[in-house]
């Protein structure tokens, strides 16, 4: 578990990740402002179940590339 948290912390510092995260919106507003500190924590039971569902959907569509973006809040559709 601690290895997974450390991996998640490193991911939060990756330029591609922060660019991707900054592109998501909810009700037209950014999910992240691009400057607030990102933090990592263990998922609770409900969140872990939602992550498993997202992972299985990615795998079933043959779209899994090592990371799954799963949101626990509603998000706006991404522009094409």
C-alpha positions as CSV (number, residue, x, y, z in Angstrom):
1,X,0.0,0.0,0.0
2,X,2.7,2.5,0.9
3,X,4.3,1.8,-2.5
4,X,1.0,2.6,-4.2
5,X,0.7,5.9,-2.4
6,X,4.3,6.9,-3.2
7,X,3.6,6.0,-6.9
8,X,0.5,8.2,-6.8
9,X,2.4,11.1,-5.3
10,X,5.0,10.9,-8.1
11,X,2.2,10.8,-10.6
12,X,0.8,14.1,-9.3
13,X,4.2,15.7,-10.2
14,X,4.2,14.4,-13.8
15,X,3.7,17.2,-16.3
16,X,1.4,15.1,-18.5
17,X,-0.8,14.3,-15.5
18,X,-1.2,17.9,-14.3
19,X,-2.0,19.0,-17.9
20,X,-4.6,16.3,-18.2
21,X,-6.1,17.1,-14.8
22,X,-6.3,20.8,-15.6
23,X,-8.3,20.0,-18.8
24,X,-11.3,18.5,-16.8
25,X,-14.3,20.7,-15.9
26,X,-17.4,20.4,-13.8
27,X,-20.3,22.8,-14.6
28,X,-17.9,24.7,-16.7
29,X,-15.4,25.3,-13.9
30,X,-12.0,23.6,-13.7
31,X,-11.7,20.6,-11.3
32,X,-8.3,21.9,-10.4
33,X,-7.0,25.5,-10.5
34,X,-3.5,24.5,-11.6
35,X,-1.8,25.8,-8.5
36,X,-3.4,24.2,-5.5
37,X,-1.3,21.4,-3.9
38,X,-2.4,18.0,-5.0
39,X,-2.7,15.4,-2.2
40,X,-3.0,11.6,-2.1
41,X,-4.9,9.4,0.3
42,X,-6.3,5.9,0.4
43,X,-9.7,5.4,-1.2
44,X,-12.6,4.6,1.1
45,X,-14.7,1.5,0.3
46,X,-17.2,3.3,-1.9
47,X,-14.4,5.1,-3.8
48,X,-12.4,1.8,-4.2
49,X,-15.5,0.2,-5.7
50,X,-15.9,3.0,-8.2
51,X,-12.3,2.7,-9.2
52,X,-12.7,-1.0,-9.8
53,X,-15.7,-0.4,-12.1
54,X,-13.7,2.2,-14.0
55,X,-10.7,-0.2,-14.4
56,X,-12.9,-3.0,-15.6
57,X,-14.6,-0.7,-18.2
58,X,-11.2,0.4,-19.5
59,X,-10.0,-3.2,-19.7
60,X,-13.2,-4.3,-21.5
61,X,-12.8,-1.6,-24.1
62,X,-9.1,-2.5,-24.5
63,X,-8.3,1.1,-23.6
64,X,-6.2,0.5,-20.5
65,X,-2.8,2.2,-20.8
66,X,-1.6,1.9,-17.2
67,X,-3.7,4.6,-15.7
68,X,-7.4,5.1,-15.1
69,X,-9.0,8.5,-14.7
70,X,-12.0,7.9,-12.5
71,X,-14.0,10.9,-11.1
72,X,-16.0,10.7,-8.0
73,X,-17.9,13.8,-9.0
74,X,-19.7,14.7,-12.2
75,X,-17.6,16.1,-15.0
76,X,-18.4,17.9,-18.2
77,X,-17.8,16.0,-21.5
78,X,-14.4,16.6,-23.0
79,X,-14.5,18.5,-26.3
80,X,-13.6,16.4,-29.3
